Amino acid sequence: MAHAFTNLAELTAHHAAAAPDKAAIRVDGDTISFAALHDRVLRTAAALRAQGVAPGDRIGWLGLNHPDYITVMCACFRLGAVLVAINARLVAREIAFILQDAGIDLLVSESAFLPVVEGARTTTGAKTVVLLDAPFEGRAMFADWVAGHAPDAAMPAITPDDIALQLYTSGTTGFPKGALLSHRQLLGTIEKGRLTGEDWGRWDGDDVALVAMPLFHIGGTGWALHALEAGAAMVILPRPDIAGIVEAVARHGITRMFAVPAVLLAICQHLETASADLTAMTEMYYGASPIPLDVLRRSMAAFPNAGFIQCYGATETCGTVVYLPPYDHDVAGTPRMRGCGKPFPGNEVKIIGADGQALPPGEVGEICIRSVSVMTGYHGTPAATATAVQDGWYRSGDAGYLDVDGYLYIHDRVKDMIVSGGENIYPAEVENALHEHPAVADCAVIGVPDDKWGEAVKAIVVARTPVTAEALIAFARERIAGYKVPRSVDFIDALPRNPSGKILKKDLREPYWAGRERQVG
């Protein structure tokens, strides 16, 4: 039976007492037991306290996936401090904004990031930077610095509503906002799988979880917390690539992993020339988009013992709040596979129109979520919080609809909606039509300026085989209403995506709207 934790500060102490010699983390051939992990957490807490870190202080992390991310995170939990994980792909200007916005005085990083860190520090004042892989301030490197402190088990009173993590939204529009996630919200999210009463939702100490998603995103940190809460082993990949993922699954007997459909397709392609035993996998979670039938068929063959679970959520909801369970997946295809599933027990989803009123099944509007998982708010921005969370409902900014059984279907981001001649057009519907063409490997649909209609529909296509714009327009016209059909098609080698696999439509739109005061028609 799972232990009922009241806060995240209890995790390492519990497992160190219950199973001290059991593997907690495996990385680069090394294994860290729960006893060793807890000792490192207590020493890190002592080192941070010696630097003056107090409850409520923000500690920054800027680095690749690393076992000491778990160490620092758990030490922050015990100190009542808040970990701020920073996207390692940001440039100095963006990092500087987060350092200043969060009020970070101590940053844990790697020497490879020193140029951007130093660039950020010039605009945000002096910050203490602790390096994972090199000496800092004349002392030994981070691990030796931590080891030089005696374990400190002292803890202030930690309440479930204290903030544990401050994770910044992806920043696809404007400056990012720091979502405040509490102990209660994160633990409540972890518990949801068990509440389904279904086997796939029950993590236990025998599980081995692959941590390949970036830990600076909720997809990585939330996944690691699932493993840590269950007392499962986590295999951390610092620089994941497809060959490395396949090798890790086979060598470590991975039972659970999370991926985007594009990664699953790449794994299947890799296996065409390099076979591997992936039979240990029992649960395959995926998200960011529905899984194409061909990819599902190939993935099921590659992972013959795995149930597939689609996930939908956001940083602001501590990750997954809606799921499509294994029994709704079928290689023959089902209507439900076009959506992203149903709310976890205790979660509520509603669709609202422009007037804020709930819409009936089948009607497209903005997706709103009420759950224990909904964030406390955005750091330092009460106006943004009030816009995002209203009467306990998180307004996702995604457009979708519910069917009569309560299953959720995504149409698009609300902000990506195209208005042409007074008609609302959801790009996802156009993209789905184009994806049916055998020559289309990938595509994105955006609105571009049109002097007559305000905006016109444009498709940006990655072609698998040669095809003309005229052929694709004619193909789409057979499948969707005329006002939704692309007026033009551009071809590109690859679509820009963020680390979670989502297409960066802002980047695609930018050259077409450059120099205009408004970015919509």
N, C-alpha and C positions, 0 to 999 in steps of 0.2 A: 504493500500500500504506500502511495506517495506521501512524503512528509509535507505537512502544511506549514510552509514558511510564511512569516509575517513581513519579512523584508529581505532584500537581496544580500544584506551583510551577513546573513546566517549561512549562506550556501557552502563556502569552503570549509568552515568549521564543522558543519554537520557531516560532510562526506569524509573529511580527514579523520573524524572520530569513528564513523561507521565502517569505512573501508580504506584505511590509510595507505595500503600498498597498491590499490587499484589505479590503473592508468587514468589520468585526467586529461592530459594533453600529449599528443605525439606530433613531432615536427622535426623535419630534417634528420631522421634517424634516431632522435632522442625521445625518451619517454619521461614525463613528469608525473609522479604519483600525486594523489590528492593530499597526502601528508606533506610532500615537498612543495606543492602549490600553496597550501595554506601557510607554510612557513615563509615562503616568499611574499605572500600577501601581507603577513604581519610585519615582516622586515621592511617592506615597501611603505606600509603605513607609518612605521617609525621614521623612515627616511623623509617622507613627505611632511610629517609633523615637525621634524627638525628644521624643515625649510619654512615653517610657519603656517602650513596649510591648516585651515580651520573649517568647521562645518559651514556649508554653503559656498565655499570657495570653488572656483572653476579651475580644473586641471585639463590642459590641452593634450591631445595626442595627434601627431602627424607622422604617419608611417604606413608601411605595408602591413599585411597580416603577420602577426608576431606573437609568440606565447606570452610575452610580457604585456601585451595589450590586456589580456585576461587578468594578469597580476595587478596592473595599475587600476583597472576598472574595479576589481574586487576590493583593493585597498581604499579607493575612493568611497565605495559603499560603506566600509567600516568607519571611515573618518567623517561620514556625513557630507563629504565633498561631492561635487558634480563633475563627471567626466564629459568633456566635449571632444568628440572624435571629429577630426577635420579631414575632408576629402583630399586625398594625397594628389589628386590630379589638378587641383586649383593652382592658379598663378599667385604671385606675391600680393597683388592688389586684393584679391579675393580672400586670401589668408589673413591679410592685415585687417580686413573688415571684420572677420570672425573673432580674431584676437581682441580687437577693440570692443566689439559688440558684447562678447561674453565676459570681458574683463579678466582675461587669462594672464596670470602672472608667472605661471610655471608651465612650460611646454616640454613634453617628452617627444623626441623625434629621432631621426637617423641622419648620419652625416651627408647622405645623398641629397637631403632636402635643405641643407644649410644655406645654399644660395637663395632659395625663395624665403626661408625663414629670416635671414638677415635683411632681405629686401623688405619683408613685412615689418620687421622691428624698427626700421628707420622711420616709419610713419606712425607707430603705435607706442613708442617709448620702450624703455629697457624691459626685457623679459628674461627670466631665467630659463635656459634651454638645457635640458638633460638629454644626452645622446645615448642611444641604445648600443651603438657599436663603436664608440670612441670615448676617450677621456673627456670629462667636462670640468671646467674650472680647476684644472690641475689635479683632479682626483682620478681614480680608476674609472673604467667604463661603468655604465649603469648597473649591470648585474653585480659587479664587485662593490660598487657604492652601496647598493641595497644590502648586500651580504655583510657589510661592515656595521650594520645596525642590529642590535638585539631585537628579537621579535617583540612587538608591542600589541598586546591583546586588548588594550583599553578601547572602549567604544562609548561615544556619547549616546544618548537616547535617540534611536532611529525610528521614526514613525512611518507607517505605510504611505502617507501622503507627502513625505519628503521627496524632493526631486533627486533622481538617480543619474539620469542622462540628459544631456542637452545636445540633440542631433539636428544639424541644419538641413533644411530642405534643399533639394537638388539645385535650386537657383536657375531653373530654365527660364524664368522671367524675373528681372530685377535682382536685387540683393537677396541672399538667402535669409530665412528666418529660423531661429533656434527653437525647435519644438521641445517643450519641457515634459519629460516622461518620469513618472513617479514609480516608486517601488510597487505600490498597489496595482498600477496600470500594467506594468511589465509582468508581474507575477500573475495577474488576472488573465493576460493574454496567453501565457504559457499554459495555464490550467484549461483553456478552452478545448484543446484536443482531447483531454481525458473526459470532458463533459459530454462529448459526442457519444460515449459508450461504445465506440468502434475501435477495433484492434489497432488500426493504423494511427490512431490518435494517442496511444499509450506509449510514451517513452519509458525506458527502464535502464538499469545499470548495465545491461548487456549490449545496449546499442552502441554503435560506433558512427559518429556523425562527421561528415566531411565539411570543413569550413573553408570554402573556396571563394564565396562571395566576399566583397570587401568588408572588413570589420568597421570601417568608418560609416557604413550604411546600416539601417535597421535590419536589412536582409542578412547581414553578416553578424552583427551584434545580437540581434534577436535569436538567431539560429544557435549561436554559441551559448546563450543563456538557457535555451531549451535543454541543451546537452548538460550544462552545468547543474541546472536544477534537478535533473533526473539522475545525476551521478554517472552519466554516460561518458565514454571517451570521445574526445574531439581530435580529429586529425586536421591540423592547420597547414594550408598551403600558402607560403609567402607570396609566390609569383605563379599563380595557377595558369597552366596552359592545357590544351586538350589532352595531349599525351600524358602530362603529369596527373591530370584528374583520373584518367583511365588507369594509370599505374597505381595510384593511391587507392582507388576502389578495390582493385584486385589484390594488392599486397596487404592492405589493412583490414580487408573484409568489411568495407563500409556498408552499413545497413540503412542509413538515411542521408540524403543529400538534397540540396535545393539548386535548381538551375533554371535558366530561361530556355524557351524552346529552341532558340538559335544554338545554344550550347549543346542541347541534346542532339540536334541534327549534326553538329560537328563531331560529336562522339561517335555517332553511327557511321559517318563517313570515315573517321579514323579507323574504326573496326573493320572496314573493308579490306585493309592491308595489314592490320596488326590485331590479331585476335587476343582476347583476354577473358578471364573467368570473372564475370560480374554477378554471379548467382547469389552472393551474400546480400545484395540490395533487396530490402523488403518494402521501403517507402521512398518514392521519388516525388518530391514536391517541385512544382514549377510555377512560374508567374510571369508578369509583365504583359502576357498576351495569351490567347487560347492556343492550343497545340494543333497544328495541321494534322489531318488524318494520316498522311504518309509518314510524318515524323512520329506520331503515336505508334503506328504499326512497327516501324523500325526500332523504336525505343523499347517497346514491349518485347521484341525479339532479343534485343541486346541485354535487357534486364528482365529475364523471364520470371523472376519471383517477386517483382516489385509491383505494388499498387501505386497508381498515379493520382496525385492530388494537386489540383490547381488552387492557387492562393491569390487573394485580392486584398489589398490594404494600402497603407501609407505610413510614412514616418509619424504622422500625427495620430495614428491609431496603433502605435507600437507594432506595426506589421500587420499580419493577416487577421482579417475580421470576417471574411467570406471564403468558403471553400467548396470545391467540387470534388466529392469523394470518389474513391476508386470504382464503386459500383455504377457511377454515372459515366464512366469511360468505356467506349466500345470501339473496336477497330472498324466496325461497320459504320460508325458515326451515329450520333444522337443529337436531337435539337439542343439538349442541355449543354453539349460540348461547345456550342457557339457562345455560351455565356461563361461566367466565372464562379457560379455555384450559389450556395445558400448561406445565410448568416450562421455563425457558431451559436450554440445554445446561450441564451441570455443577451445576444446581440440583436439589435433592431436595425432594419434598413427601410427607408422610405424614399420615394421619388417626389420632388416638388417642382411645381411650375414657376414661371416668372413672378407670380403673385405670392409665392411662398406656401401655397396650399398643396396638400398631398394629392398626387395624381393616381388614377386607377391603373390596374395592371395593363401593360401593353403600351402605355403612353410614355414618351421620352421626356425626361427632365433631369434636374440635378440630383445626384445620389447623396443622401444624408445618412449618417451612421450614429447610433447611440449605443454606447458600450462602456464597460469598465476600462476598455483599452484607449478611449479617447483622451488625448493629451490634456494636461492642465492648462496649457496655453502657449503662446510664443513669448520668448524672453524679451522683456523690456518693450513690448509693443502691444499695449492693451487694445488699441483700435483694431489691429490685425486679428487679435484673439477674438474680439467681439464679432468680427465678420466671419471668422472661421467656425466658431463654436457658438451656437445659438440655442438656448434652453436645453443644453446638454447634447445637442445634435451637431456633429461635425459635418460641415458642408464641404464635400470632397472636391468640387470643381470638375468632377467627371459627369458626363451625360450618359444616362442609361435608362433601363426600364426593368420592371419586375414582371414575371409571368404569374399566372394564377396560383402556382405552387410556391411562390415566394423566391424563385431563383432569379438572380441578378444578371443582366446582360448589359455590357458596356457599349456605348456608341462612340464616345470620344471625350476629350477634354472639353468642358464648356467653353473655355477661352479659345479653343481651336475651331469653334463653329464658324462656318462661312455663311455670310448673308449676301445673297445675290438676287437683285431684283425683288427684294422683300421676302424671299424664300430662305428658310433656314436649311442648311445642308450640313450633315454630319460626315466629316471626311472618312470615318471608319467604314461607312456603308459603301462609299466609292472604292476605297482600298480593297474591301472584301471582294467586290466585283472584279477588279483588276487582277487580284491574286489568283483568280480562277483561270487566267490565261496561262498556258504552259510556258510561254517565253518570259514571264515575270518572276524573277527571283525574289524581289523585295520592292516595296513602293511606299510612298507617303503622299498624301494629298493635302494641299494648302490653298488658302485664298490669296490671290494676287490682285493688285489694283486694276480696276476696269472703269473707264470714264463713263460708260453707259449704265452699268449694272451695280457699280460700287465695288464689287469683288467678283472675280472670275475663278473658276475651279481649275487648278493646275495639278497635274500628277508628276511626281519625281520618281523615276523608275530605274531600278537595277535590273538589267536584262540578263536572262540566262542564255538565250539564243537570240540571234538578230530578229528584230521586229521594228515596224515603223510606228510613228505616233498615230498615223491615220488608222492603222489596223487596231490599235488599242482603243482609240476613241470609238470606232465602230463596234468593237467587242463590248465595251461598256454600255453603249447605247441600247444594246439588246437586253441588258440586265437591270438597268436602273432608269428612273424617270429622266427625261431629257434635260431638265434644269440642273440635274446632279452630274451630268456627264462632263468630264474634263474638256475644257476648251483648248488646252495645250498640254503637251507632254515633253518633259525634259529627261534626258538620260544621264545617269551618274554611276560611278564605279561602286560606291558604297554609301549607305545612309549614315549620317552622324547619330550616335547613340550615347546615352549616359551609361555609367557602370551597371545600372540595373537593367539595361537592355532597351530602355524607352527611347523612341526616336526624338531627336532634338529639333522639333518643328520650328522653334524660334530661329535656329541657325539657317534652316532652309528658307524661311520667309524673309530673313533680313535683307538680302541683296535686292529683292523685288520692291521692298518698302523703303529703301535707303533714301534719305533726303526729304521724306514726307513727314509732316507734323503729326499725322495720325497713322496708326499701323493697321487700321481697318477701313473698309470702304464706307 
